[in-house]
Amino acid sequence: MVYAAEITTMTSHTAALNVDQAKKLRTLLTELGFEFIDKEYTLYAARKGKLNVSVYQKGPKVLIQGKVTKDFVEFQLEPLILGEAKLGYEEINDPQMFEPHFGIDESGKGDYLGPLVIAGVFTDRGICHALMKAGVMDSKKINTPAKIRNLAAVIRATPGVRHHVVTIAPLRYNSLYQDFGNLNKMLAWGHATVIEQLLLKVPHCPRALSDQFAKEFVLERALAAKKINIVIDQRTKGESDIAVAAASILARETFIDWMDKTSAAGGIELPLGASRAVIEAARKIVELKGEQALGSVAKLHFKSTDQVLDGLI
């Protein structure tokens, strides 16, 4: 059954394109009588009536905006350019996403500074539709902390949602890394811990979904060690699932909150990622507070530690 009536009025839609699709879309817009306009960072941009179409260089990707966005996506973009029908057909294309399950995701794994945060969210059909209407998507596609926090608040307030977040601050992270000797094993332990806690809230949930581990058995062993009996699915791009996307948002919110609070408390801004600015911030911490302070804000097994300490000791 298609639940198109449950989709709110769409005024904006983004989709990834390949180079051939971008060219094909330009031809289609010309045939449909669109007026092409200059717009920064785009391959091209066009408008017609209340509809604006921008194809950005980065990606490339298309951004469609206007009151008739939904019609254009359903009747032009998907069938004629993308060659697939997704809008309004989510339950047909991915029925498992609407069945009761946990979605698990993490934030901070690739950041030298800050904690590792692992979050889990329980969804079912009703929750899934509610979160989709609210605009829940993979946190990596959300550009601003404000939007992350707004969506996180919506997720927590959605009736039926159950969630759990595990924050492994750097001091604890560095200790656990020594114990596990392997990031994937530690990450699997964190995923299993989140699932364990979610099962206390939703005991009969039949399935959990996470991003693909390098080796599937690592997570399976972590669950077995905790005597957790649940079907565990792992797949690449797991964030396309609404439960996993919601978990990614809660994890990211916790991560950026920790970074902001720690920056304010220490008087040194802690940048995200693993850039040169991150190295400089870490060096500043060592210079002002000593080498021992680095372990309270950084993941010491990263190669960045050698760069930070080079020349300082």
C-alpha positions in Angstrom: 0.0 0.0 0.0 1.3 3.5 -0.8 0.9 6.1 1.9 1.4 9.2 -0.4 -1.3 11.0 1.5 0.9 10.9 4.6 3.6 13.0 3.0 3.5 16.6 3.9 3.6 19.3 1.2 7.0 19.2 -0.3 8.7 22.5 -1.1 12.3 21.3 -1.4 14.1 18.1 -2.6 17.7 17.2 -3.1 19.0 14.2 -5.2 22.5 13.1 -6.2 23.2 13.0 -10.0 25.9 11.6 -12.2 27.4 13.7 -15.0 25.1 12.1 -17.6 22.0 12.7 -15.5 23.0 16.3 -15.0 23.3 16.8 -18.8 20.0 15.0 -19.4 18.2 17.1 -16.8 19.4 20.3 -18.5 18.0 19.1 -21.8 14.7 18.3 -20.1 14.5 21.7 -18.5 15.1 23.3 -21.9 12.3 21.2 -23.5 10.0 22.2 -20.6 10.6 25.9 -21.2 12.6 26.7 -18.1 14.6 30.0 -18.0 18.3 29.5 -17.2 19.8 31.9 -14.7 23.3 32.6 -13.3 23.8 31.1 -9.8 27.1 30.7 -7.9 28.5 27.2 -7.4 26.1 25.6 -9.9 26.6 23.9 -13.2 23.4 25.6 -14.2 20.2 26.8 -12.6 16.8 27.4 -14.1 13.3 28.5 -13.1 9.8 28.3 -14.4 6.8 29.8 -12.5 7.1 28.8 -8.9 9.7 26.1 -9.4 13.5 26.6 -9.2 16.0 23.9 -10.2 19.7 24.2 -9.3 22.4 21.6 -10.2 25.4 22.2 -8.1 29.0 21.4 -9.1 29.8 19.5 -6.0 28.4 16.0 -6.4 26.9 16.9 -8.7 23.5 17.2 -7.0 20.2 18.8 -7.9 18.2 21.1 -5.5 14.5 21.5 -6.5 12.5 24.2 -4.7 9.0 25.5 -5.0 5.3 24.7 -4.4 5.2 22.1 -7.2 8.4 20.3 -6.2 6.6 17.0 -5.4 5.0 16.9 -8.9 8.3 17.6 -10.6 10.1 14.9 -8.7 7.4 12.3 -9.2 6.7 13.0 -12.9 9.9 14.4 -14.3 13.0 13.8 -12.2 12.5 10.3 -11.0 11.0 8.6 -14.1 12.9 10.6 -16.8 16.3 11.4 -15.2 16.9 9.0 -12.2 15.0 6.1 -13.7 13.5 5.1 -10.3 10.4 5.9 -8.3 11.0 6.6 -4.6 8.9 9.5 -3.5 5.8 8.2 -1.9 6.8 4.6 -2.4 9.1 4.1 0.5 7.2 1.3 2.0 7.3 -0.6 -1.3 11.0 0.1 -2.0 12.2 -0.6 1.6 9.5 -2.3 3.6 11.9 -3.4 6.4 12.5 0.3 7.3 8.9 0.5 8.5 9.0 -2.6 10.6 9.9 -2.4 14.3 13.7 -2.3 14.8 16.6 -0.5 16.4 18.9 1.7 14.3 22.5 2.2 15.6 25.1 4.8 14.6 28.1 6.7 16.0 29.7 10.1 15.8 33.3 11.2 16.6 35.0 8.0 15.3 37.1 10.0 12.8 37.6 13.1 15.0 40.9 13.3 16.8 39.5 15.5 19.5 36.3 14.7 21.5 34.4 11.6 22.5 33.1 8.6 20.6 29.3 8.7 20.8 27.1 5.7 19.9 23.3 6.1 19.8 20.4 3.9 19.1 16.8 4.6 18.2 13.7 2.3 18.1 11.2 3.0 15.3 8.1 1.3 13.9 5.9 2.3 11.0 4.1 5.2 12.7 7.4 6.6 14.2 9.1 6.2 10.8 6.5 8.2 9.0 6.6 10.9 11.7 10.3 11.2 11.5 10.3 11.3 7.7 7.8 14.2 7.8 10.0 16.0 10.2 12.9 15.8 7.8 15.1 13.3 9.6 18.1 12.3 7.5 21.7 11.1 7.9 23.5 13.7 10.2 26.4 13.8 7.7 24.0 15.6 5.3 23.0 18.2 7.8 25.3 21.3 7.7 24.5 23.2 10.9 24.6 22.4 14.6 21.3 24.3 15.0 19.5 21.9 12.6 21.1 18.9 14.3 19.8 20.1 17.7 16.4 20.9 16.3 15.9 17.5 14.7 17.3 15.8 17.8 14.6 17.5 19.9 11.9 16.4 17.4 13.2 12.8 17.6 13.1 12.7 21.3 9.6 14.2 21.4 8.1 11.8 18.8 5.6 9.5 20.5 6.8 5.9 20.7 10.5 6.7 20.1 12.9 4.9 22.5 16.5 5.9 22.4 19.8 5.4 24.2 23.2 7.2 23.9 26.6 6.1 25.1 29.3 8.7 25.3 32.9 7.5 25.6 34.8 10.6 26.7 38.5 10.7 25.7 39.9 9.5 29.1 37.7 6.5 29.0 38.2 6.0 25.3 42.0 5.8 25.7 41.7 3.4 28.5 39.2 1.2 26.6 41.4 1.3 23.5 44.3 -0.1 25.5 42.0 -2.9 26.7 40.5 -3.8 23.3 43.6 -3.0 21.2 41.4 -2.4 18.2 38.9 0.3 17.3 36.4 -2.0 15.6 36.2 -4.2 18.7 35.6 -1.2 20.9 33.0 0.2 18.5 31.3 -3.2 18.5 31.2 -3.2 22.3 29.6 0.2 22.2 27.0 -0.9 19.7 26.2 -4.0 21.7 25.9 -1.8 24.9 23.4 0.5 23.2 21.4 -2.5 21.9 21.4 -4.0 25.4 20.0 -0.9 26.9 17.4 -0.4 24.2 16.2 -4.0 24.8 15.4 -3.0 28.4 13.0 -0.4 27.0 11.6 -2.4 24.1 12.1 -6.1 25.1 10.4 -7.6 22.1 12.1 -5.7 19.3 13.2 -8.3 16.8 16.0 -6.7 14.9 18.8 -4.1 15.0 20.5 -2.4 12.0 23.9 -0.7 11.9 26.4 0.4 9.4 28.6 -2.4 7.9 31.5 -3.4 10.1 34.7 -4.3 8.3 34.1 -7.8 9.5 30.5 -8.7 10.4 31.5 -11.3 13.1 33.1 -8.5 15.3 29.7 -7.1 16.2 28.1 -10.5 16.3 30.8 -11.6 18.9 30.2 -8.5 21.0 26.5 -9.3 21.1 27.1 -12.9 22.0 29.5 -11.8 24.8 26.5 -9.9 26.4 24.2 -12.9 25.7 22.0 -10.6 23.5 19.7 -12.6 21.2 18.5 -10.3 18.4 18.7 -10.4 14.6 21.5 -8.0 13.7 21.7 -6.6 10.1 24.8 -4.7 8.9 24.9 -2.8 5.6 26.8 0.0 3.9 25.0 3.3 3.9 22.9 2.2 6.8 21.9 5.9 7.3 19.4 5.6 4.5 17.3 3.8 7.1 15.3 6.3 9.2 16.1 4.6 12.5 19.8 4.7 11.8 19.5 8.3 10.5 17.8 9.3 13.8 20.5 7.6 15.8 23.2 9.5 13.8 21.5 12.8 14.7 21.3 12.0 18.4 25.0 10.9 18.4 26.1 14.0 16.5 24.1 16.2 18.9 25.8 14.7 21.9 29.2 15.0 20.2 28.9 18.7 19.3 27.5 19.5 22.7 30.5 17.9 24.4 32.9 19.8 22.1 31.2 23.1 22.8 31.1 22.6 26.6 34.7 21.4 26.7 35.9 24.3 24.5 34.1 26.8 26.8 35.4 25.2 30.0 39.0 25.0 28.8 39.1 28.3 27.0 40.4 26.7 23.8 38.2 26.0 20.9 38.2 22.3 19.9 37.8 22.1 16.1 36.1 19.1 14.5 37.7 16.5 12.2 41.5 16.0 11.8 42.7 19.2 10.1 45.7 21.4 10.7 43.5 23.5 13.0 42.9 20.5 15.1 46.7 19.8 15.5 47.3 23.5 16.5 44.5 23.4 19.1 45.9 20.2 20.6 49.4 21.7 20.7 48.0 24.7 22.5 46.5 22.5 25.1 49.8 20.7 25.7 51.7 24.0 25.8 49.2 25.5 28.4 48.3 22.5 30.5 50.9 19.9 29.9 51.1 16.7 27.9 49.0 14.8 30.4 46.0 17.1 29.5 46.0 15.8 25.9 44.5 12.5 26.9 41.4 14.2 28.3 40.5 15.7 25.0 42.1 13.5 22.3 42.1 10.0 21.0 45.7 9.2 21.6 46.1 6.3 19.2 45.6 8.6 16.2 48.7 9.4 14.3 47.8 13.1 15.0 49.3 12.6 18.5 52.8 12.3 17.0 52.2 15.5 15.0 51.0 17.3 18.1 53.9 16.3 20.3 56.6 16.7 17.6 58.9 19.4 18.7 57.1 20.0 22.0 58.8 17.3 24.0 
